[in-house]
Amino acid sequence: MKDNPNDRAIDSNKSRTVEAWEAVNPAVDINAFLDQDEKKDLLRLLTAGSVDDGKSTLIGRLLFDSKKLYEDQLASLEADSKREGHAGEEIDYALLLDGLKAEREQGITIDVAYRYFSTNKRKFIIADTPGHEQYTRNMITGGSTADLAILLIDASQGVLTQTRRHTFLVNLLGIRHVVVAVNKMDLVDYRQDIFDAICRDYREFVTRLDIPDLHFIPLSALKGDNVVEPTVQMPWYRGPSILELLESIHIVSDRNFIDLRYPVQYVLRPSRTFRGFSGQIASGIIRKGDRIMALPSRRQSTVSSIVTYDGELEYAFPPQSVTITLEDEIDVSRGDMLVHPHNVPRVEKHFEATLVWMDEQPLTPDTQFYIKQTANTTRARIDEIRYQIDVNTLHKSSDARPLELNEIARVVITASKPIYFDPYTKNRQTGSFILIDPVSHNTSAVGMIIDRMDSNDLPSRITENDRRHIASGRSLVHRKKREERYNQRGVTLWITGLHGSGKKELVYALERRLFNLGAKTVVLDGSVIRSGLSRELDFSPADRAEHLRRVAYICRILNEQGIITLCSFVSPCEDIRLQLSEIVGEEQFSLLYMDADIDYCRSHTTDDLYDRADAGTVDQIPGLDAPYDVPRKPDLTLFPAELEESVESVVSFLQERNIFPLK
Amino acid sequence: MQESYNLSHLKQLEAEAIHIIREVAAEFENPVMLYSIGKDSSVMVRLAEKAFAPGKVPFPLMHIDSQWKFKEMIKFRDDYAKEMGWNLIVHYNKEGKKNGVGPFTHGSKVHTDIMKTQALLQGLTLHKFDAAFGGARRDEEKSRAKERIFSFRDRSHQWDPKNQRPELWSIYNARVHKGESIRVFPISNWTELDIWQYIRLEHIPIVPLYYAKERPIVEIDGNLIMVDDERMPEELRKQAKMRMVRFRTLGCYPLTGAVESDADTIEKIVEEMMTVQQSERTTRVIDFDQSASMEQKKREGYF
C-alpha cells in the first residue's frame, strides 16, 4: 500500500501537460501527434460516492479540463501562445453533466451512467453510479469491468458507513486499484491532520480486505485543487493530482497473461477449406504452433493460424478478438474452450459462488435458471444459500430467507452440465456468470465463482444423476474424498490367532492408540459378533465360514466408507482367510498373526473354554481338537507378551503402508 | 522483436465491438444491422466485416430511408454497398411517401415519427428481425449514457428505461420471447473522437458532407440548414448564402444543422474533436422539439 508514489516538487508556473508535451517532442507535426494519440490505452473506472461528496463536480471537471489539455497541446503545437482564456472562469462543473439529480426528480431510474474523456495519455471510461438507492445493484453493474475505483470522501464528514459499503463492493468485484479522493479539503482549510486522520481510519478498516493498490489524494473538486493540476494550497502533500494518477497507474499487469482461456464464441466456416474458431481471449497468450486442448472433449491439436481482418498474427493476448484455425479436424463448437493442455481450468458442474441478487422478484427455490458463463449457456439451480452478507456491517447471517434485490450471498450452484471456470479472483472472465430467469428472461443474479472447496465436498441436493447413482447403491461421497478428509485409507486389519492368544487385548489397545492419533476405526470382535449378528451360528466348519463371511462384508462396507476395521477372530483355516481377503479386497486386507502356542493360550485365557473342552462339554476348538492353520505369509506377526511393542509395530505398519496417516 | 501485450484504446474498443457483434450472430436467429450511412454506421459495418473475416457478414444491413436524406448520402450508400457487395435492404414508409410527409409540411415531429420511427418498426416487423444493431454511442446524449449494449424491446418494440437488464462483464443476456427483440449497440463505449480516430486509422470511406466545404446555407431557428433540393420552400431557399461548413451528424437534410468549420481533412476534424465542448446532438433539430425528447422517442421505438 502506498499513497504518495510520485514524490516530486510542484512547479505551478507551467502547465504540466505542455511541459510533458514539449519534453516528448517540441517539433513534432500534427500527424505524429495524432498517430501517438491513437496508440494511448484505456482505463475503465468506477466512481462511488454520493452527489453530496462532490462527485459530479469532480467528473465534470475531469471531462471539461481534459479538453483544455488538448487545446493547450494543440496550441503549443502550432507554436502559437494563445493559451489564455481558461483562467478566472467560474464554471459550475456539475452542470456539465446531464444531472443525475434532475433525472431522478423526473422519476427516471438511473443506475449507471457512462462518461468518457481522454487525455493524450489515456482514454477513460467512467461508470458513474449514484451512491444512495439500489447502490449494490448499481455499483455491481458499473464496476464489473472497472480497473480502478475512485471512492469519494467528504473531508468534513470522514469515513462513513457508505464508504465502507462501497469499499466492500469494490473488493467483491476484484477491482485492484482504489483511489480514495478526500474531497472538499477547502472546507477544512486544507488541513493535513484532517486528511491524515481520514487516511488512518480508512486504512484501519481496509486491512481486512484485499486491495493491492491503494492511494489517497486530498483535493477540492470545486476549486480544482489536485484534480488536473497539483495545488499550491497543500504544500504538505507531495503526490500527484488525481488526473496524473489516473494517467499513470499501471494496469496492463492486472491482466492474466498466464492461463490461456479462449472461449469459442462463433464457428466461422465461410468456405469448405476454412474452419475457424472465433472468440475474445479471456486470459493467457496463444501462439501460432501452440499445442492446445479443447474442452470438454479434451481432444488436442495445434494452432495453425491466428486470423484477423488485418492479417495473421504470430500471437494474440487479452482482450483481442481473433479467429483460430487448428491443424486437426477436431470437434469444437460455441461454448467450448481452448486451453493449453498443461494448464486446464476447473471443469465442474457443482461450485460455490458469491451471488448478488439483481431482480425485483426474490429468489424462488427450485427455479431452473439459465446460467451464462463465457459463451456457455446451460441450466442451473441454487442448491444452498450458505450465508448472506450484510454490506453495511459485513456480518454473515444464515437465516433461510429467500434472496431479495440487492442482497449478497454465498451459494452453492449445480449446473446441468460442467462449465469451465477459474476462481473470480484469478480470472474475471472465466470466474463470472449471470443467472437468467427462465420465464421473465431477466438477468436475476450475477455471480463470482469461489473455489475454496472441492466440488465433491460442497453440500448438494439430490440430482437426477445422483438418483441413478443411489439406485445402483453407490455413495454420492467418493471414497477418495472421504479418505482425504479422514487422512487414512479404509482397510481391514485382520488379526488371527488361537483362542486366548491376546488378540482381544491387542485390538482394544490398538483402537485406543489409533483413536488418540486421530484415526477413524471400528472394532469387530468375534465374541461381540457371535452374541448378536451371528448368534444362530455354531462352531461347525460351515457355520464358522458363514460367520466370517458376514464379518468380511461388514469390513468391506466400512472400508469403502473410509473406516479402518480392526478385526479379532480366530479364523483358523487358511482357505477361509483367503476368501475373506477376496471379499474385503486384497488391497484392503492385511493379515496379522498373533503368535502364541496352545500352552500360552491355556494359561492366559480369561475364560473357561479350554477347561470346558477338557471336560468334553465343547469340541471343535482350533489348536486343540480342530486344526489351526498357522498363516504362511502374514503381513505382520505379533507376540502377546509384548503388547506395547505390538501396538507400536501395528502403528508403524499403518504408516509404512501409507494407510494412516496419509503422506 | 520484443512482444508487446499492450492494446491501444481503439484496438480495445474494436475487440469489444467484435465480441458483441459475434455474440449476436451466435445467439439470434435473424439479426440485422441498421445502416444510416453516417460515420458511426460506417465504423460499425467495418467492425462487422472484421468480426467475420475472412468470411462475409452473416446478416443483412438495412437502411431506413426517410426520403429526405442528403443526396450525397444516397449516392454514397449505393456506390459503397455495390463496391463492398453488401446484402443491403432499403426500407421506407410507402404510406408516408404517398401522403407526401416531410419536415417542411408536417413539422419535424410528425415527419420523424412517420418516416423514421414507423418506417423502422415496419422494416423490423416485415423481416421478423429479432436483433437489430444500431450505431448509437453513449456519449451522444444523456438518455444514451445509461443505455445497455443489449437493449431489450417488448413486442411493440418499446423501451422501458425502468426495466433494463443488468449488464455485467462481457456477458450479454440474449434471451427473448417470440416477438420481443434486442437492440444492440456495439460501439456504445466509443466517443465521437474515437470514431474519427478510427476512421483515420482504418481509412474508412465516409460521406463527403463531413468535410468542410462552401455550401448553400440557410439559417433556420439558429440552425445552419443546407439547401439540398427543391423541396425546401422557395422563400427559405432564397436566403441561402455560401458558407464554409461541415456536418458533425447526418440525417434528414432539413433537420440536420451544419457547423462552421474549415476542417477539410480528417486530421483537422480529429483536431477539432479534441477540443470541441458542444455535443454533436446540438446539430440535430429534432432533439429540441420537446423536453426529454430522445428518451420519449426511444420509448416509442426510435433508435
Interface residues (C-beta under 8 A of the other chain):
Chain A: I30 N31 L34 D37 E38 K39 K40 D41 L42 F64 K67 Y70 E71 L74 D98 E103 Q106 I108 T109 I110 D111 V112 A113 Y114 R115 Y116 S118 R122 K123 I125 R137 I140 T141 S144 T145 V252 R255 F257 Q265 Y266 L268 R269 P270 S271 F274 S278 G279 Q280 I285 V307 T308 Y309 D310 Y315 F317 P319 Q320 S321 T323 R334 M358 Y370 K372 Q373 T374 A375 R428 Q429 S432 F433 I434 I436 H441 N442 T443 V446
Chain B: E3 Y5 N6 L7 S8 H9 L10 K11 Q12 L13 E14 A15 E16 I18 H19 R22 E23 A25 A26 E49 K50 A51 F52 A53 P54 G55 K56 R138 D139 K142 A145 K146 P161 K162 Q164 R165 P166 E167 L168 W169 S170 I171 N173 R175 V176 H177 S188 N189 T191 L193 D194 Q197 R200 L201 E267 V270 E271 M274 T275 V276 Q277 A292 E295
